[in-house]
Every structure is written in structure tokens, then in C-alpha cells.
Amino acid sequence: MAAGMYLEHYLDSIENLPFELQRNFNLMRDLDQRTEDLKGQIDSLAKEYTANARTLSSEQKLSILRQIQQSYSKCKEFGDDKVQLAMQTYEMVDKHIRRLDTDLARFEADLKEKQIESTDYDSTSSKGKKGDSRQKEKKAAKTRSKVKSSDEDGSPKSAQKKVKLLQPGEFNSPSSNFGNVHPSDVLDMPVDPNEPTYCLCHQVSYGEMIGCDNTDCSIEWFHFACVGLTTKPRGKWYCPRCSQDRKRK
């Protein structure tokens, strides 16, 4: 139940409370006034009795004493009625206080339940997203593995003869050639952090790749786009770094 509903129901329940309290207080005030009047009568009868005790007959004395006793009985009844009204007023207020405490406890329980449901939903959604992401990563890794395997099977370094597509004079220095690698050539896909990287761009394997014929090459495999190739060359092929080393020798 929403907070507005709890508040609306509670306000409806205490709508008549002020009038009921005012009625009880007026009744208690009236009882007080009637008791005070009776006490005044008792004082008058007591003064009359003490003042005329010697002259009054026995019957008159008994009559005055009965009146005083009846007045005291009435005062006691008025006092009992006032106590009952006070207890009724207290119970009336306490009942609404208990209801307010109950509604507050229910409202807090509803809030906690909604928070738990929201947490469970967020957790489930997060797990689902992580699961989908892992599945995509696994598929992407399998695809890259298949591409690399097909490239290794189709053109192994030991059996293939490659020719230089780029003349040695085109590579002035390793730093000038490394700057020609474009990050846009790297596929935008999830990458396994444990997967090895290759090429001048230090990215994972993707697309068509070519192997350097230098057995001591530290990088070994290169992306076509990163070394300026569009097709596989014939004969031996050396990467830009190895070409610079061979040129120095």
C-alpha cells in the first residue's frame, strides 16, 4: 500500500476524534460542576446541623444526616463517572496511537520488500547482461581463433615463398612506419584479456594476417592493413622492423 493510502486511511479514522474528545471533556467538566454544587450543599447542611444541633429534634437531625449522606453518595457517583470518562478518553486516544504504530510498521515492511525486489531485479538483470557479454566474448574469440587457424593452415611460413611488397627504401625508420597504423583498423569487439596480442598495433588476431619470415622476429604475425598489404605476397616477406635490421646489416 502506498504511503498516501496509509495516510488517507489514518486521517479518515481520526476525523471524529476531536469531537469525541471535546464531548468527553465537556461531560467531565459538567460532572465537576455538579460535584462542586453538591459539596456546597453538604457544607450548608453541615453548618445547619452544627448550629442547631441542640434545638433540632431527632427526626430533623436524621433527615439532615440522610441528606448529607445522599449528597456524598452522589459526589462519589459523579467521581466514578468522571473516572470512567477519563479511561474511555485514554483508550480512545491509545487506540489511534496503536493503529498509527501498526500502519507505520506495515509501511516500513512494504518499503523493505520493494527494496529487496528492486535489488533482486537489478542483480538478475546484471547477471543476464554479464552472461550475454560472456557468450559474445566466447563467440568472438572462437571466430578470431578460426580465422587465425585458417591463415596458418593456408600459408605456413616454412612452406610458403613470399616476395616483398614494399621496397626496403620505403622504410626509413621503425618509428615512421609504426605511426601509419590506424586504430580504426582494429575490430570493435570484446577482447579476452588473456588472449595474446600481435602486430605493430599490439592488438589481438583478426582478419587476414601475415607472418614474418625472420625466425627471430619478436612479433611474428601482422595484420594486412597495419603493414600496407591487401593480398598475400609471394616469396619471403619481412616485417618493417626486421627489414630495418636486415638493411643495417
JONOR-V135529 format. One record per pair of residues at least 24 apart in sequence whose ideal C-beta (glycine too) atoms are under 8 Angstrom apart, sorted by the first residue. I is the first residue (numbers start at 1). GAP is how many residues later the second one is. D is the distance in Angstrom with one decimal. If there is no record, write none. Layout:
i = [I/I]
gap = [GAP/GAP]
d = [D/D]
This chain:
i = [1/1/1/3/6/6/6/9/10/10/10/13/13/14/17/17/17/20/21/21/21/24/24/24/24/25/27/27/28/28/28/31/31/31/31/31/32/34/34/35/35/35/35/38/38/38/38/38/39/39/41/41/42/42/42/42/45/133/136/136/137/137/137/140/140/140/141/141/144/144/144/144/147/147/147/147/148/148/148/151/151/155/155/155/157/157/157/161/161/161/162/162/162/162/162/162/162/162/163/163/163/163/163/164/164/164/164/164/164/165/165/165/165/166/166/166/168/168/168/171/171/171/171/173/174/174/174/177/178/180/181/182/185/185/185/198/198/199/199/199/200/200/200/200/201/208/210/211/212/212/212/212/213/213/214/214/214/214/214/217/217]
gap = [105/106/109/104/97/100/101/94/89/90/93/83/86/82/75/76/79/72/68/71/72/61/64/65/68/64/54/58/54/57/58/47/48/50/51/54/50/40/44/40/43/44/47/33/34/36/37/40/32/36/26/30/26/29/30/33/26/57/53/54/53/54/55/49/50/51/51/54/51/60/61/62/58/59/60/61/57/61/73/57/58/55/56/77/54/55/56/73/74/75/48/51/70/71/72/73/74/75/70/71/72/73/74/69/71/72/73/74/79/63/64/68/72/61/62/77/75/78/79/69/72/73/76/71/66/67/70/63/62/48/45/43/38/40/41/24/25/24/27/28/26/27/39/40/25/24/27/26/25/26/27/30/24/25/24/25/28/31/32/24/25]
d = [7.2/7.5/6.4/6.2/4.9/7.3/5.3/7.5/7.0/6.3/5.9/6.7/6.5/5.4/7.0/7.6/6.3/6.2/6.3/7.2/7.5/5.1/6.5/4.7/7.8/7.5/8.0/5.6/5.1/5.1/6.8/4.6/7.8/5.7/4.7/7.5/7.1/7.9/5.6/5.1/4.6/6.8/8.0/4.7/8.0/5.4/5.0/7.5/7.8/6.6/7.7/5.4/5.5/4.7/6.6/7.8/7.3/6.6/7.9/5.7/4.2/7.8/6.2/4.6/5.6/7.8/5.4/6.6/7.7/6.3/5.4/5.5/7.0/6.7/6.7/7.8/4.5/6.8/8.0/6.3/5.5/7.7/7.7/5.9/4.7/7.9/5.9/5.9/4.5/6.7/7.9/6.5/7.4/4.8/5.7/4.3/4.9/3.9/4.9/4.6/3.5/7.3/7.2/6.8/7.4/7.8/6.4/7.3/7.9/7.2/5.8/4.6/7.2/7.8/6.1/7.9/5.7/7.8/5.3/5.1/5.4/5.9/7.7/6.9/6.2/5.4/5.5/4.4/7.7/7.4/4.8/7.2/6.6/4.3/6.6/6.9/7.6/4.9/5.0/7.9/5.2/7.3/7.8/7.2/5.3/7.7/6.2/8.0/6.9/5.7/4.2/5.6/5.8/5.9/5.6/7.3/4.1/7.9/7.8/7.4/5.4]
